[in-house]
Amino acid sequence: MNRHPEEMDGSVRIISVGVSRNDGAIGAVDEAVQQLGTWGHCFVLAFLPESLDHTAVAEALNEKLPGTPVFGCTSGGQITPQGYEDEALLLIGFPRTHFRCTSTLICPLKPVSIQETALQAKTLATRFRSTANWRHFALTFADGLSKQEDVLVAALDAGLGDIPVFGGSAGRGLSYDVTYILHDGAFHENAALLLLVETNLQLETVRFDHFTATDTQLVVTSANPEDRIVHEINGSPAAEEYARLTGYSIDELSPTVFAENPVLVRAMQSYHVRAIQEVLEDGSMTFLSAIENGLILALGRGKEIIETMQGELRACHRNGEEPGFVLGFDCVLRRLEIEQKSLRDAASSVLRQNRVVGFNTYGEQFGGIHMNQTFVGIAFYPPEREFDL
């Protein structure tokens, strides 16, 4: 007999979770759906590994969860109740007792119209009837290769006003070839999902990285903003100058070097990572976030990544009360650094202890900003009347 999610043993509470490592789409969906239980779900989030056929997964979900909206995307990795994984289908069921939702698909995503996207978001919010004393937040999952997330999240933030937007860019392992967004029973390319959610649960925002800015500056002196390509830094070929400043040769530059030596941009009082994707044959560099001529960047210096993760996740506890769960969007480059340092088991332990579920992204969105190498999430607590008991 299936028990209500709030009565489940284990680390994750309030929601129900299904995980399958089956290498076939039909078998994986069947196994994961069975773990969700029979309690009514307002909606389900699905995060797929690179190995599963997304079309077959969509068809199987439609069959196994008829009448239940399922949203999600392909991912750079999954965060299950066991921690980091890369071959797991993850389903997260959000019960109707605590959640209501409405959604819209932005497709095609590229090019983003700021005015139309903001209006679309505002219209969705206006038509979504509010329940007294319930709280609103929005989730967005966007094509992680569209290079449109910066404009998208700014437009959504403008359209939704005081409704906070949290999100992650869809990935597909470390392939950087194509990503897919799940909405209305099918996966879509060149698309973004906006999911507006209402809940009677208490919420806390979680956002952190593990870098501090140094005094070493990098000024973008020649760039192609539309394609996020930087040709020159400090008046020299981009890769050559970056290699010089970080103490590597051009041949040594790799995703691991980029992850451990990020460049940061200052927005208001905070610094955000503008992650480097790769070096091109002509010595230019492609980025995973917005870039423009004249942009001043600072070379970042890393702090201890596991200690930072533990401290920041512990900091979101309310009066010593642990959250029922944390919905987390964690950059795939953070995970890459963790694995290169042989810290995956330690990181997974921290994620388990703090009840984190979610996925590894190609970029994160919060506060109207698209960023990289950051953990963004929401910590959920029981309703206020329960929390105060």
C-alpha positions as CSV (number, residue, x, y, z in Angstrom):
1,M,0.0,0.0,0.0
2,N,1.4,3.4,-0.9
3,R,1.7,6.0,1.8
4,H,1.1,9.7,1.5
5,P,4.3,11.5,0.6
6,E,4.3,13.4,3.9
7,E,4.3,10.1,5.8
8,M,7.2,8.6,3.8
9,D,10.4,7.4,5.4
10,G,13.7,8.7,4.0
11,S,15.2,12.0,3.4
12,V,12.6,13.7,1.1
13,R,9.2,14.7,2.5
14,I,6.1,16.5,1.3
15,I,6.6,15.4,-2.3
16,S,6.9,12.0,-3.8
17,V,9.9,10.9,-5.9
18,G,10.4,8.2,-8.5
19,V,13.8,7.2,-9.8
20,S,14.8,4.6,-12.4
21,R,18.2,3.6,-13.8
22,N,16.6,1.3,-16.4
23,D,18.3,1.9,-19.8
24,G,15.0,1.5,-21.7
25,A,12.5,4.4,-21.8
26,I,9.3,2.3,-21.2
27,G,10.9,0.3,-18.4
28,A,12.3,3.5,-16.8
29,V,9.0,5.3,-16.9
30,D,7.1,2.3,-15.5
31,E,9.5,1.9,-12.6
32,A,9.7,5.6,-11.7
33,V,5.9,6.1,-11.9
34,Q,5.2,3.2,-9.6
35,Q,7.4,4.8,-7.0
36,L,5.4,8.1,-7.2
37,G,2.5,6.3,-5.5
38,T,-1.3,6.7,-6.2
39,W,-1.8,10.0,-4.4
40,G,-3.1,12.8,-6.5
41,H,-0.5,15.0,-8.1
42,C,-1.0,18.5,-9.2
43,F,1.9,18.1,-11.6
44,V,5.1,16.1,-12.0
45,L,8.5,17.2,-13.0
46,A,10.7,14.9,-15.1
47,F,14.4,15.2,-15.6
48,L,15.9,12.9,-18.2
49,P,19.4,11.5,-18.7
50,E,21.2,11.7,-22.0
51,S,20.9,8.0,-22.6
52,L,17.1,7.8,-22.7
53,D,15.0,8.4,-25.9
54,H,13.1,11.5,-25.0
55,T,10.3,10.8,-27.5
56,A,9.7,7.3,-26.1
57,V,9.8,8.7,-22.5
58,A,7.1,11.3,-23.4
59,E,4.9,8.6,-24.9
60,A,5.3,6.4,-21.9
61,L,4.6,9.2,-19.5
62,N,1.4,10.1,-21.4
63,E,0.3,6.4,-21.0
64,K,1.3,6.0,-17.3
65,L,0.2,9.4,-16.0
66,P,-3.0,10.2,-18.0
67,G,-4.5,13.5,-16.9
68,T,-1.5,14.6,-14.9
69,P,0.5,17.5,-16.3
70,V,4.2,16.5,-16.7
71,F,6.8,19.2,-17.2
72,G,10.6,19.0,-17.4
73,C,13.6,18.7,-19.7
74,T,16.6,16.8,-20.7
75,S,19.5,17.4,-18.2
76,G,23.2,17.6,-17.7
77,G,22.7,15.2,-14.8
78,Q,20.1,14.4,-12.1
79,I,20.0,15.1,-8.4
80,T,18.1,12.2,-6.9
81,P,17.5,11.4,-3.2
82,Q,20.9,9.5,-3.5
83,G,22.7,12.6,-4.8
84,Y,24.4,13.2,-8.1
85,E,23.5,10.8,-10.9
86,D,23.8,10.8,-14.7
87,E,21.9,7.8,-15.9
88,A,18.7,8.1,-13.9
89,L,15.2,9.2,-14.9
90,L,13.9,11.4,-12.1
91,L,10.2,12.1,-11.5
92,I,9.0,14.5,-8.8
93,G,5.4,14.5,-7.9
94,F,3.9,17.7,-6.4
95,P,0.6,16.8,-4.4
96,R,-2.6,18.7,-5.0
97,T,-2.9,19.2,-1.2
98,H,-0.1,21.7,-1.4
99,F,0.2,22.9,-5.0
100,R,-1.7,24.5,-7.9
101,C,-0.2,25.4,-11.3
102,T,-0.6,26.8,-14.8
103,S,1.8,26.8,-17.6
104,T,2.7,28.1,-21.1
105,L,5.3,27.2,-23.7
106,I,7.4,29.8,-25.4
107,C,8.2,28.3,-28.8
108,P,10.1,29.1,-30.9
109,L,12.3,30.6,-28.2
110,K,14.9,32.2,-30.5
111,P,14.8,35.1,-31.0
112,V,13.1,36.2,-27.8
113,S,10.7,39.1,-28.0
114,I,11.0,40.9,-24.7
115,Q,7.6,42.7,-25.1
116,E,5.7,39.6,-26.2
117,T,7.3,37.3,-23.6
118,A,6.7,39.7,-20.8
119,L,3.1,40.1,-21.9
120,Q,2.7,36.3,-22.1
121,A,3.9,35.9,-18.6
122,K,1.8,38.8,-17.3
123,T,-1.3,37.3,-18.9
124,L,-0.6,33.9,-17.5
125,A,-0.3,35.4,-14.0
126,T,-3.4,37.5,-14.3
127,R,-5.6,34.5,-15.4
128,F,-4.3,32.4,-12.5
129,R,-6.8,32.7,-9.7
130,S,-5.1,33.3,-6.3
131,T,-5.9,31.3,-3.2
132,A,-5.9,33.3,0.1
133,N,-2.6,33.0,2.0
134,W,-1.0,30.9,-0.7
135,R,2.3,31.9,-2.2
136,H,3.3,32.2,-5.8
137,F,6.6,31.4,-7.6
138,A,7.6,30.6,-11.2
139,L,9.8,27.9,-12.7
140,T,11.4,28.2,-16.1
141,F,13.3,25.6,-18.1
142,A,14.8,26.8,-21.3
143,D,16.8,25.4,-24.2
144,G,20.3,25.5,-22.8
145,L,21.9,26.0,-26.3
146,S,19.5,28.8,-27.4
147,K,21.7,31.6,-26.1
148,Q,18.4,33.4,-25.2
149,E,18.2,32.8,-21.4
150,D,19.5,36.2,-20.5
151,V,16.8,38.0,-22.4
152,L,14.2,35.4,-21.5
153,V,14.6,35.6,-17.7
154,A,14.7,39.5,-17.9
155,A,11.4,39.5,-19.8
156,L,9.8,37.0,-17.5
157,D,10.9,39.0,-14.4
158,A,9.4,42.1,-15.9
159,G,6.1,40.4,-16.8
160,L,5.6,38.6,-13.5
161,G,6.4,41.6,-11.2
162,D,6.9,40.4,-7.6
163,I,6.6,36.7,-8.4
164,P,10.1,35.2,-8.1
165,V,11.4,33.2,-11.0
166,F,13.7,30.2,-10.5
167,G,15.1,28.1,-13.4
168,G,17.6,26.0,-15.1
169,S,18.8,25.7,-18.7
170,A,18.1,22.3,-20.1
171,G,21.2,20.2,-20.9
172,R,22.0,16.7,-22.3
173,G,25.0,15.3,-20.6
174,L,28.1,17.2,-21.7
175,S,27.2,16.8,-25.4
176,Y,26.2,20.5,-26.0
177,D,24.4,19.3,-29.1
178,V,20.6,19.6,-28.5
179,T,18.3,20.0,-25.6
180,Y,14.6,19.4,-25.1
181,I,11.8,20.9,-23.0
182,L,8.8,18.8,-21.9
183,H,5.3,20.4,-22.1
184,D,1.8,19.2,-23.0
185,G,2.9,15.6,-23.5
186,A,5.8,16.2,-25.9
187,F,9.4,17.4,-26.0
188,H,10.2,20.6,-27.9
189,E,13.4,22.1,-29.3
190,N,14.2,25.8,-29.3
191,A,11.6,26.3,-26.5
192,A,11.2,27.4,-22.9
193,L,8.6,26.5,-20.3
194,L,7.1,28.9,-17.8
195,L,5.4,27.1,-15.0
196,L,3.5,29.3,-12.5
197,V,3.0,27.6,-9.2
198,E,0.9,28.4,-6.1
199,T,1.6,26.7,-2.8
200,N,0.5,26.8,0.9
201,L,4.0,25.8,1.9
202,Q,6.6,28.1,3.4
203,L,9.5,29.0,1.1
204,E,13.1,30.0,1.3
205,T,15.3,31.0,-1.6
206,V,18.7,29.2,-2.0
207,R,21.4,30.7,-4.2
208,F,25.2,30.3,-3.9
209,D,28.4,29.7,-5.7
210,H,31.9,29.1,-4.3
211,F,34.0,31.9,-5.9
212,T,35.3,35.3,-4.9
213,A,36.5,38.0,-7.3
214,T,40.2,38.7,-7.5
215,D,41.8,42.0,-8.6
216,T,42.7,40.5,-12.0
217,Q,40.5,42.1,-14.7
218,L,39.6,40.9,-18.1
219,V,38.0,43.6,-20.4
220,V,36.1,42.2,-23.5
221,T,37.6,44.3,-26.3
222,S,36.1,42.4,-29.3
223,A,33.0,40.2,-29.2
224,N,30.0,38.8,-31.1
225,P,27.2,39.2,-28.4
226,E,24.6,37.4,-30.4
227,D,26.6,34.2,-30.5
228,R,28.3,34.8,-27.1
229,I,31.8,34.7,-28.7
230,V,34.7,36.7,-27.3
231,H,37.4,37.4,-29.9
232,E,39.7,39.6,-27.8
233,I,40.4,40.2,-24.1
234,N,42.5,43.1,-23.0
235,G,43.3,43.8,-26.6
236,S,44.8,40.3,-27.2
237,P,43.4,37.0,-28.6
238,A,40.9,35.8,-26.0
239,A,42.2,32.3,-25.4
240,E,45.8,33.5,-25.3
241,E,45.1,36.2,-22.7
242,Y,42.9,34.0,-20.6
243,A,45.6,31.3,-20.6
244,R,48.3,33.9,-19.6
245,L,46.2,35.2,-16.7
246,T,45.4,31.7,-15.4
247,G,48.9,30.3,-15.8
248,Y,48.0,27.7,-18.4
249,S,49.0,27.1,-22.0
250,I,46.3,27.4,-24.7
251,D,46.6,23.6,-25.3
252,E,45.8,23.0,-21.6
253,L,42.5,24.9,-21.6
254,S,39.6,22.6,-21.0
255,P,36.2,22.5,-19.3
256,T,37.9,21.6,-16.0
257,V,40.2,24.6,-16.2
258,F,37.3,26.9,-17.1
259,A,35.3,25.5,-14.1
260,E,38.1,26.1,-11.7
261,N,39.1,29.5,-13.1
262,P,35.8,31.3,-13.9
263,V,35.3,34.9,-14.9
264,L,32.8,36.9,-12.9
265,V,30.7,39.9,-13.7
266,R,29.4,42.3,-11.1
267,A,25.6,43.0,-10.9
268,M,24.6,45.4,-8.2
269,Q,26.4,44.2,-5.0
270,S,27.0,40.6,-6.2
271,Y,29.2,38.8,-8.6
272,H,27.9,36.2,-11.1
273,V,29.8,33.7,-13.2
274,R,29.9,34.1,-17.0
275,A,31.1,30.6,-17.8
276,I,33.4,29.8,-20.7
277,Q,32.2,26.9,-22.9
278,E,35.1,26.2,-25.2
279,V,38.1,27.6,-27.3
280,L,37.5,28.0,-31.0
281,E,40.0,27.2,-33.7
282,D,40.8,30.9,-34.2
283,G,41.6,31.5,-30.5
284,S,38.2,33.0,-29.7
285,M,36.1,31.7,-26.8
286,T,32.4,30.9,-26.5
287,F,30.5,31.6,-23.4
288,L,27.4,30.2,-21.7
289,S,26.0,33.6,-20.7
290,A,25.6,37.0,-22.2
291,I,28.8,38.8,-23.3
292,E,29.4,42.2,-24.9
293,N,32.0,44.6,-26.0
294,G,33.4,46.6,-23.1
295,L,32.3,44.2,-20.4
296,I,34.6,44.2,-17.4
297,L,35.2,40.7,-15.9
298,A,37.1,39.6,-12.9
299,L,39.0,36.4,-12.6
300,G,37.4,34.2,-9.9
301,R,39.2,32.3,-7.1
302,G,37.5,29.2,-5.7
303,K,36.6,28.5,-2.1
304,E,36.2,25.0,-0.7
305,I,33.3,23.7,-2.7
306,I,31.9,21.0,-0.4
307,E,32.2,23.1,2.7
308,T,30.5,26.0,0.9
309,M,27.7,23.7,-0.3
310,Q,27.1,22.3,3.2
311,G,27.2,25.7,4.8
312,E,24.8,27.4,2.3
313,L,22.3,24.6,2.4
314,R,22.4,24.5,6.2
315,A,21.9,28.3,6.2
316,C,18.4,27.9,4.7
317,H,17.1,26.0,7.7
318,R,14.4,27.9,9.6
319,N,14.9,28.1,13.3
320,G,16.7,24.8,13.2
321,E,13.9,23.2,11.2
322,E,15.1,21.3,8.1
323,P,13.1,21.8,4.9
324,G,10.9,19.0,3.7
325,F,12.9,19.2,0.5
326,V,14.9,21.6,-1.7
327,L,14.2,21.8,-5.4
328,G,17.7,22.5,-6.8
329,F,19.2,23.6,-10.1
330,D,22.9,23.0,-10.0
331,C,25.3,24.0,-12.8
332,V,26.8,21.0,-14.6
333,L,30.2,22.8,-14.4
334,R,30.0,22.7,-10.6
335,R,29.5,19.0,-10.8
336,L,32.4,18.7,-13.3
337,E,34.7,20.4,-10.9
338,I,33.5,18.2,-8.0
339,E,34.1,15.0,-10.0
340,Q,37.5,16.2,-11.2
341,K,38.5,16.6,-7.5
342,S,37.1,13.1,-6.7
343,L,34.5,14.7,-4.4
344,R,31.3,13.3,-5.9
345,D,30.6,11.0,-3.0
346,A,31.1,13.8,-0.5
347,A,28.9,16.2,-2.5
348,S,26.2,13.5,-2.9
349,S,26.2,13.0,0.9
350,V,25.6,16.8,1.4
351,L,22.8,16.8,-1.1
352,R,21.1,13.8,0.6
353,Q,21.5,15.3,4.0
354,N,19.8,18.4,2.9
355,R,17.0,16.7,0.9
356,V,17.9,18.2,-2.5
357,V,16.3,16.9,-5.7
358,G,16.6,18.5,-9.1
359,F,19.0,18.5,-12.0
360,N,22.3,19.7,-13.4
361,T,21.9,22.6,-15.7
362,Y,23.6,24.5,-18.6
363,G,22.9,27.7,-16.7
364,E,20.7,29.0,-13.8
365,Q,18.1,31.8,-13.6
366,F,17.1,33.8,-10.6
367,G,16.3,37.5,-9.9
368,G,16.0,38.3,-13.6
369,I,19.6,37.2,-14.2
370,H,21.0,34.2,-16.1
371,M,24.2,32.9,-14.5
372,N,26.5,29.9,-14.5
373,Q,28.4,27.7,-11.9
374,T,25.7,28.5,-9.4
375,F,23.3,26.6,-7.3
376,V,19.8,28.0,-7.4
377,G,16.8,26.5,-5.6
378,I,13.8,26.7,-3.3
379,A,13.6,25.2,0.1
380,F,10.0,24.1,1.1
381,Y,8.6,23.9,4.6
382,P,5.3,22.7,6.0
383,P,2.4,25.3,6.0
384,E,2.7,27.9,8.7
385,R,0.2,26.4,11.0
386,E,2.1,23.1,10.9
387,F,5.5,24.8,11.1
388,D,4.6,26.6,14.3
389,L,3.5,23.5,16.2
